[in-house]
Amino acid sequence: MAVTRADVERAADRIGGYVLRTPVIEVEPGRWLKLECLQHAGSFKVRGAFNRLLGATPPAAGVIAASGGNHGLAVAFAARRLGVRAEIFVPEVCAPVKIAGLRALGAEVVVGGAIYQEALEASWKRAAETGAVEIHAYDQLDVAAGQGTVALELLEQLTQVDTVVVAVGGGGLVAGIVAGLNGRAQVIAVEPERIPTLHRALAAGEPVRVEVSGVGADALGASMLGRIPYETVAGRVTSVLVSDEAIVEARHALWHDHHIAVEHAGAAALAALRSGAYTPAPGERVAVIVCGSNTDPATLAVTRR
């Protein structure tokens, strides 16, 4: 099952009154940043959460999700807005600032397992017990289609764009963007070298499990690409890998050069350009998705090397 442009257009109609139209800024000629870090709950993930919730009828048990933090925050935000109970399972690597944010939004938080996959399996067990509606972080059609509304906005904001650069964890955002663009621009899919879920899946011809570690583990820490994202993006993206050092440098650059505060995952796409993992051709018009801002601001007050 693959996400289609029609799925994304339906999602845009459904969630339009619930999400923000995030700004695009030109940081140099032919280079733009799409600031999804300014979205409700701090990331693009609220788009998919609203699309899934608005298309479901949750029981008294409400909704349940497993998350490295951002998806959980998005589900908690959407659930509170719609008056639905939310229970969020997070792994031990989840940043404390994200756990605090979840509780502030009224969600019940359960720390279950060392990594995302273990939290996900714990959430499945709980959903089977309670009957709560599951909202997967990336491997549900409604979720990925909701994320794809980023692409529809971008095409309205930039009448001409050649390339969209986006970070990949489980693949929901990149799948939605590929579907939303529908061939209007090429997509560069960026992953940390230490969590190459898409890169390995494309090489193997199917999603495969990878080890999870490094600075992006809390937000990009899926150990396997989703099946729906794989079927949507295979043969339609260019996959590149970036080092943890490149991600850290890009994050500092966003703060020091533009006063944009993001988590490491939010800087991964920009890291591909700054490190040379992807080099645009002369005159190529490139948009970078800055995808998440749920971070401890104190960690940004570091001298850039």
C-alpha positions as a Markdown table, in Angstrom:
| # | Residue | x | y | z |
|---|---|---|---|---|
| 1 | Met | 0.0 | 0.0 | 0.0 |
| 2 | Ala | 1.4 | 3.4 | -1.0 |
| 3 | Val | 0.4 | 6.9 | -0.2 |
| 4 | Thr | -1.0 | 8.8 | -3.2 |
| 5 | Arg | -1.4 | 12.5 | -4.0 |
| 6 | Ala | -5.2 | 12.1 | -3.6 |
| 7 | Asp | -4.6 | 10.8 | 0.0 |
| 8 | Val | -2.6 | 13.9 | 0.8 |
| 9 | Glu | -5.2 | 16.2 | -0.7 |
| 10 | Arg | -7.9 | 14.6 | 1.4 |
| 11 | Ala | -5.8 | 15.0 | 4.4 |
| 12 | Ala | -5.3 | 18.7 | 3.7 |
| 13 | Asp | -9.0 | 19.2 | 3.5 |
| 14 | Arg | -9.5 | 17.4 | 6.8 |
| 15 | Ile | -6.9 | 19.0 | 8.9 |
| 16 | Gly | -6.8 | 22.5 | 7.5 |
| 17 | Gly | -8.5 | 24.2 | 10.5 |
| 18 | Tyr | -6.2 | 22.4 | 13.0 |
| 19 | Val | -2.6 | 22.9 | 11.9 |
| 20 | Leu | -0.4 | 25.9 | 11.2 |
| 21 | Arg | 0.7 | 27.0 | 7.7 |
| 22 | Thr | 4.4 | 27.1 | 8.6 |
| 23 | Pro | 6.7 | 29.8 | 7.0 |
| 24 | Val | 9.4 | 29.3 | 4.4 |
| 25 | Ile | 12.4 | 31.5 | 4.6 |
| 26 | Glu | 15.1 | 32.1 | 2.0 |
| 27 | Val | 18.5 | 31.9 | 3.7 |
| 28 | Glu | 20.6 | 32.4 | 0.5 |
| 29 | Pro | 19.7 | 32.6 | -3.2 |
| 30 | Gly | 17.9 | 29.4 | -4.2 |
| 31 | Arg | 18.0 | 27.9 | -0.7 |
| 32 | Trp | 14.9 | 27.8 | 1.5 |
| 33 | Leu | 14.0 | 26.4 | 4.9 |
| 34 | Lys | 10.5 | 25.2 | 5.5 |
| 35 | Leu | 10.1 | 25.7 | 9.3 |
| 36 | Glu | 8.0 | 22.8 | 10.5 |
| 37 | Cys | 9.8 | 23.3 | 13.8 |
| 38 | Leu | 7.2 | 26.2 | 14.3 |
| 39 | Gln | 4.2 | 23.8 | 14.0 |
| 40 | His | 1.9 | 23.0 | 16.9 |
| 41 | Ala | 3.6 | 20.7 | 19.4 |
| 42 | Gly | 7.0 | 21.5 | 17.8 |
| 43 | Ser | 7.0 | 19.3 | 14.7 |
| 44 | Phe | 5.3 | 18.3 | 11.5 |
| 45 | Lys | 3.9 | 15.2 | 13.2 |
| 46 | Val | 0.8 | 17.0 | 14.4 |
| 47 | Arg | -0.5 | 16.9 | 10.8 |
| 48 | Gly | -0.6 | 13.1 | 10.7 |
| 49 | Ala | -1.9 | 12.9 | 14.3 |
| 50 | Phe | -4.9 | 15.1 | 13.4 |
| 51 | Asn | -5.6 | 13.3 | 10.2 |
| 52 | Arg | -5.7 | 9.9 | 11.9 |
| 53 | Leu | -7.8 | 11.2 | 14.9 |
| 54 | Leu | -10.3 | 13.0 | 12.8 |
| 55 | Gly | -10.8 | 9.9 | 10.7 |
| 56 | Ala | -11.4 | 7.7 | 13.7 |
| 57 | Thr | -14.0 | 7.3 | 16.4 |
| 58 | Pro | -12.0 | 6.7 | 19.6 |
| 59 | Pro | -13.6 | 4.8 | 22.5 |
| 60 | Ala | -13.5 | 5.9 | 26.1 |
| 61 | Ala | -10.0 | 4.4 | 26.3 |
| 62 | Gly | -9.0 | 7.1 | 23.8 |
| 63 | Val | -5.9 | 6.8 | 21.7 |
| 64 | Ile | -2.5 | 5.2 | 22.2 |
| 65 | Ala | 0.8 | 5.8 | 20.6 |
| 66 | Ala | 4.5 | 4.9 | 20.9 |
| 67 | Ser | 7.0 | 7.7 | 20.2 |
| 68 | Gly | 10.5 | 8.9 | 20.6 |
| 69 | Gly | 8.8 | 12.1 | 21.7 |
| 70 | Asn | 7.6 | 14.2 | 18.8 |
| 71 | His | 4.9 | 11.9 | 17.6 |
| 72 | Gly | 3.7 | 11.5 | 21.2 |
| 73 | Leu | 3.6 | 15.3 | 21.6 |
| 74 | Ala | 1.6 | 15.6 | 18.4 |
| 75 | Val | -0.9 | 12.9 | 19.4 |
| 76 | Ala | -1.2 | 14.4 | 22.9 |
| 77 | Phe | -1.8 | 17.9 | 21.4 |
| 78 | Ala | -4.4 | 16.6 | 18.9 |
| 79 | Ala | -6.1 | 14.5 | 21.5 |
| 80 | Arg | -6.4 | 17.4 | 24.0 |
| 81 | Arg | -7.8 | 19.7 | 21.2 |
| 82 | Leu | -10.4 | 17.1 | 20.4 |
| 83 | Gly | -11.2 | 16.1 | 24.0 |
| 84 | Val | -9.8 | 12.5 | 23.7 |
| 85 | Arg | -7.7 | 10.6 | 26.3 |
| 86 | Ala | -4.1 | 9.9 | 25.2 |
| 87 | Glu | -1.7 | 7.3 | 26.5 |
| 88 | Ile | 1.9 | 7.6 | 25.1 |
| 89 | Phe | 4.6 | 4.9 | 25.4 |
| 90 | Val | 8.2 | 6.3 | 25.1 |
| 91 | Pro | 11.6 | 4.6 | 25.1 |
| 92 | Glu | 14.3 | 5.3 | 27.7 |
| 93 | Val | 16.2 | 7.4 | 25.2 |
| 94 | Cys | 13.3 | 9.9 | 25.0 |
| 95 | Ala | 14.6 | 13.4 | 25.9 |
| 96 | Pro | 13.4 | 14.6 | 29.3 |
| 97 | Val | 12.1 | 17.9 | 27.8 |
| 98 | Lys | 9.8 | 15.8 | 25.6 |
| 99 | Ile | 8.5 | 13.7 | 28.5 |
| 100 | Ala | 7.7 | 16.9 | 30.4 |
| 101 | Gly | 5.9 | 18.3 | 27.4 |
| 102 | Leu | 3.8 | 15.1 | 27.1 |
| 103 | Arg | 2.7 | 15.4 | 30.7 |
| 104 | Ala | 2.0 | 19.1 | 30.3 |
| 105 | Leu | -0.4 | 18.3 | 27.5 |
| 106 | Gly | -2.3 | 15.9 | 29.7 |
| 107 | Ala | -1.1 | 12.6 | 28.3 |
| 108 | Glu | -0.5 | 9.5 | 30.4 |
| 109 | Val | 3.2 | 8.7 | 29.8 |
| 110 | Val | 4.6 | 5.2 | 30.1 |
| 111 | Val | 8.4 | 4.6 | 29.7 |
| 112 | Gly | 8.5 | 1.1 | 28.0 |
| 113 | Gly | 11.8 | -0.3 | 26.7 |
| 114 | Ala | 15.3 | 0.9 | 25.8 |
| 115 | Ile | 14.5 | 1.8 | 22.2 |
| 116 | Tyr | 11.4 | 2.8 | 20.1 |
| 117 | Gln | 10.7 | -0.7 | 18.9 |
| 118 | Glu | 10.3 | -1.9 | 22.5 |
| 119 | Ala | 8.0 | 1.0 | 23.4 |
| 120 | Leu | 6.0 | 0.2 | 20.3 |
| 121 | Glu | 5.5 | -3.4 | 21.2 |
| 122 | Ala | 4.5 | -2.4 | 24.7 |
| 123 | Ser | 1.9 | 0.0 | 23.2 |
| 124 | Trp | 0.5 | -2.8 | 21.0 |
| 125 | Lys | -0.1 | -5.0 | 24.1 |
| 126 | Arg | -1.8 | -2.1 | 25.9 |
| 127 | Ala | -4.0 | -1.3 | 23.0 |
| 128 | Ala | -5.2 | -4.9 | 22.7 |
| 129 | Glu | -6.1 | -4.7 | 26.4 |
| 130 | Thr | -8.0 | -1.4 | 26.4 |
| 131 | Gly | -9.4 | -1.1 | 22.8 |
| 132 | Ala | -7.8 | 2.3 | 22.4 |
| 133 | Val | -7.2 | 3.6 | 18.8 |
| 134 | Glu | -3.6 | 3.1 | 17.8 |
| 135 | Ile | -1.9 | 6.0 | 16.1 |
| 136 | His | 1.3 | 4.7 | 14.6 |
| 137 | Ala | 4.2 | 7.1 | 14.3 |
| 138 | Tyr | 4.8 | 6.5 | 10.5 |
| 139 | Asp | 3.3 | 3.2 | 9.2 |
| 140 | Gln | -0.3 | 4.2 | 8.8 |
| 141 | Leu | -1.8 | 5.6 | 5.6 |
| 142 | Asp | -3.6 | 8.5 | 7.4 |
| 143 | Val | -0.5 | 9.4 | 9.3 |
| 144 | Ala | 1.8 | 9.5 | 6.3 |
| 145 | Ala | -0.8 | 11.3 | 4.2 |
| 146 | Gly | -1.2 | 14.0 | 6.9 |
| 147 | Gln | 2.6 | 14.5 | 6.9 |
| 148 | Gly | 2.5 | 15.0 | 3.2 |
| 149 | Thr | 0.5 | 18.2 | 3.5 |
| 150 | Val | 3.9 | 19.8 | 4.2 |
| 151 | Ala | 4.6 | 19.3 | 0.4 |
| 152 | Leu | 1.3 | 20.8 | -0.7 |
| 153 | Glu | 2.0 | 23.9 | 1.4 |
| 154 | Leu | 5.5 | 24.1 | 0.0 |
| 155 | Leu | 4.4 | 24.0 | -3.6 |
| 156 | Glu | 2.0 | 26.9 | -2.9 |
| 157 | Gln | 4.7 | 28.9 | -1.1 |
| 158 | Leu | 7.5 | 28.3 | -3.7 |
| 159 | Thr | 6.2 | 28.3 | -7.3 |
| 160 | Gln | 9.4 | 26.8 | -8.4 |
| 161 | Val | 11.5 | 24.2 | -6.5 |
| 162 | Asp | 13.7 | 21.5 | -7.9 |
| 163 | Thr | 14.7 | 19.6 | -4.8 |
| 164 | Val | 13.3 | 18.9 | -1.4 |
| 165 | Val | 15.6 | 17.7 | 1.3 |
| 166 | Val | 14.0 | 15.8 | 4.2 |
| 167 | Ala | 15.2 | 13.7 | 7.2 |
| 168 | Val | 14.0 | 10.1 | 7.5 |
| 169 | Gly | 13.3 | 8.0 | 10.6 |
| 170 | Gly | 10.5 | 5.5 | 10.1 |
| 171 | Gly | 9.6 | 7.2 | 6.8 |
| 172 | Gly | 6.2 | 8.8 | 7.3 |
| 173 | Leu | 7.3 | 12.3 | 6.4 |
| 174 | Val | 9.3 | 11.3 | 3.4 |
| 175 | Ala | 6.5 | 9.1 | 2.1 |
| 176 | Gly | 4.0 | 11.9 | 2.5 |
| 177 | Ile | 6.3 | 14.4 | 0.8 |
| 178 | Val | 7.0 | 12.1 | -2.2 |
| 179 | Ala | 3.2 | 11.5 | -2.6 |
| 180 | Gly | 2.4 | 15.2 | -2.2 |
| 181 | Leu | 5.0 | 16.4 | -4.6 |
| 182 | Asn | 4.0 | 13.7 | -7.1 |
| 183 | Gly | 7.0 | 14.2 | -9.3 |
| 184 | Arg | 7.1 | 18.1 | -9.1 |
| 185 | Ala | 10.5 | 18.0 | -7.4 |
| 186 | Gln | 13.2 | 15.4 | -6.6 |
| 187 | Val | 13.4 | 14.2 | -3.0 |
| 188 | Ile | 16.7 | 13.8 | -1.1 |
| 189 | Ala | 16.2 | 11.5 | 1.9 |
| 190 | Val | 18.7 | 12.1 | 4.7 |
| 191 | Glu | 19.5 | 9.7 | 7.5 |
| 192 | Pro | 22.2 | 9.5 | 10.2 |
| 193 | Glu | 24.9 | 7.1 | 9.4 |
| 194 | Arg | 24.1 | 5.3 | 12.6 |
| 195 | Ile | 20.4 | 4.8 | 11.8 |
| 196 | Pro | 20.2 | 4.0 | 8.1 |
| 197 | Thr | 16.7 | 2.5 | 7.9 |
| 198 | Leu | 15.8 | 3.7 | 4.5 |
| 199 | His | 19.3 | 3.3 | 3.0 |
| 200 | Arg | 19.4 | -0.4 | 4.1 |
| 201 | Ala | 15.8 | -1.0 | 3.0 |
| 202 | Leu | 16.5 | 0.3 | -0.5 |
| 203 | Ala | 19.7 | -1.8 | -0.7 |
| 204 | Ala | 17.8 | -5.0 | 0.5 |
| 205 | Gly | 14.7 | -4.4 | -1.6 |
| 206 | Glu | 12.5 | -4.4 | 1.6 |
| 207 | Pro | 12.5 | -3.0 | 5.1 |
| 208 | Val | 15.2 | -4.5 | 7.3 |
| 209 | Arg | 16.1 | -4.0 | 11.0 |
| 210 | Val | 19.1 | -1.8 | 11.9 |
| 211 | Glu | 20.8 | -0.9 | 15.0 |
| 212 | Val | 19.8 | 2.5 | 16.6 |
| 213 | Ser | 22.3 | 4.8 | 18.2 |
| 214 | Gly | 23.7 | 8.3 | 17.9 |
| 215 | Val | 22.5 | 11.9 | 18.4 |
| 216 | Gly | 19.3 | 11.4 | 16.3 |
| 217 | Ala | 18.1 | 8.3 | 18.2 |
| 218 | Asp | 15.3 | 9.9 | 20.1 |
| 219 | Ala | 13.5 | 11.3 | 17.1 |
| 220 | Leu | 14.9 | 9.3 | 14.1 |
| 221 | Gly | 15.2 | 6.1 | 16.1 |
| 222 | Ala | 13.0 | 3.7 | 14.2 |
| 223 | Ser | 14.8 | 0.4 | 13.8 |
| 224 | Met | 13.0 | -0.5 | 10.6 |
| 225 | Leu | 11.4 | 1.6 | 7.9 |
| 226 | Gly | 7.7 | 1.3 | 7.7 |
| 227 | Arg | 6.1 | -0.9 | 5.0 |
| 228 | Ile | 3.8 | 1.9 | 3.7 |
| 229 | Pro | 6.7 | 4.4 | 3.5 |
| 230 | Tyr | 8.9 | 1.8 | 1.7 |
| 231 | Glu | 6.2 | 1.1 | -0.9 |
| 232 | Thr | 5.7 | 4.8 | -1.4 |
| 233 | Val | 9.3 | 5.9 | -1.8 |
| 234 | Ala | 11.2 | 3.0 | -3.4 |
| 235 | Gly | 12.7 | 4.2 | -6.7 |
| 236 | Arg | 11.5 | 7.8 | -6.0 |
| 237 | Val | 14.1 | 9.2 | -3.7 |
| 238 | Thr | 17.9 | 9.7 | -3.4 |
| 239 | Ser | 19.2 | 8.3 | -0.1 |
| 240 | Val | 22.1 | 10.0 | 1.6 |
| 241 | Leu | 23.8 | 9.5 | 5.0 |
| 242 | Val | 25.3 | 12.1 | 7.3 |
| 243 | Ser | 27.5 | 11.8 | 10.3 |
| 244 | Asp | 26.5 | 12.7 | 13.9 |
| 245 | Glu | 29.2 | 15.4 | 13.7 |
| 246 | Ala | 27.6 | 16.9 | 10.6 |
| 247 | Ile | 24.2 | 16.9 | 12.3 |
| 248 | Val | 25.6 | 18.6 | 15.4 |
| 249 | Glu | 27.3 | 21.3 | 13.3 |
| 250 | Ala | 24.1 | 22.0 | 11.3 |
| 251 | Arg | 22.1 | 22.3 | 14.5 |
| 252 | His | 24.5 | 24.9 | 15.8 |
| 253 | Ala | 24.5 | 26.7 | 12.5 |
| 254 | Leu | 20.7 | 27.0 | 12.6 |
| 255 | Trp | 20.9 | 28.6 | 16.0 |
| 256 | His | 24.0 | 30.8 | 15.5 |
| 257 | Asp | 23.2 | 32.0 | 12.0 |
| 258 | His | 19.4 | 32.2 | 12.1 |
| 259 | His | 18.3 | 31.9 | 15.8 |
| 260 | Ile | 16.3 | 28.8 | 14.9 |
| 261 | Ala | 16.3 | 26.3 | 17.8 |
| 262 | Val | 15.9 | 22.7 | 16.7 |
| 263 | Glu | 16.6 | 19.2 | 18.0 |
| 264 | His | 19.3 | 17.1 | 16.2 |
| 265 | Ala | 16.7 | 15.4 | 14.0 |
| 266 | Gly | 15.5 | 18.8 | 12.9 |
| 267 | Ala | 19.0 | 19.7 | 11.6 |
| 268 | Ala | 19.7 | 16.4 | 9.8 |
| 269 | Ala | 18.3 | 17.5 | 6.4 |
| 270 | Leu | 20.4 | 20.7 | 6.5 |
| 271 | Ala | 23.4 | 18.6 | 7.5 |
| 272 | Ala | 23.3 | 16.9 | 4.1 |
| 273 | Leu | 23.9 | 20.3 | 2.3 |
| 274 | Arg | 26.5 | 21.7 | 4.8 |
| 275 | Ser | 28.5 | 18.5 | 4.8 |
| 276 | Gly | 28.5 | 17.8 | 1.1 |
| 277 | Ala | 26.5 | 14.6 | 1.4 |
| 278 | Tyr | 24.3 | 16.2 | -1.2 |
| 279 | Thr | 25.7 | 18.9 | -3.5 |
| 280 | Pro | 23.1 | 20.8 | -5.6 |
| 281 | Ala | 23.9 | 21.6 | -9.2 |
| 282 | Pro | 24.5 | 25.3 | -10.1 |
| 283 | Gly | 21.1 | 27.1 | -10.1 |
| 284 | Glu | 19.3 | 24.2 | -8.4 |
| 285 | Arg | 16.4 | 25.5 | -6.2 |
| 286 | Val | 16.5 | 23.6 | -2.9 |
| 287 | Ala | 14.0 | 23.5 | 0.0 |
| 288 | Val | 15.0 | 21.9 | 3.3 |
| 289 | Ile | 12.4 | 20.7 | 5.7 |
| 290 | Val | 13.4 | 21.7 | 9.3 |
| 291 | Cys | 11.2 | 19.2 | 11.0 |
| 292 | Gly | 11.4 | 19.5 | 14.8 |
| 293 | Ser | 12.1 | 21.9 | 17.7 |
| 294 | Asn | 11.5 | 19.9 | 20.8 |
| 295 | Thr | 14.9 | 20.4 | 22.5 |
| 296 | Asp | 16.4 | 21.8 | 25.6 |
| 297 | Pro | 17.5 | 25.4 | 24.7 |
| 298 | Ala | 20.3 | 25.1 | 27.2 |
| 299 | Thr | 22.1 | 22.7 | 24.9 |
| 300 | Leu | 22.3 | 25.3 | 22.2 |
| 301 | Ala | 24.4 | 27.7 | 24.3 |
| 302 | Val | 27.6 | 26.0 | 23.2 |
| 303 | Thr | 30.5 | 27.5 | 21.4 |
| 304 | Arg | 30.4 | 26.3 | 17.8 |
| 305 | Arg | 33.5 | 24.5 | 16.7 |
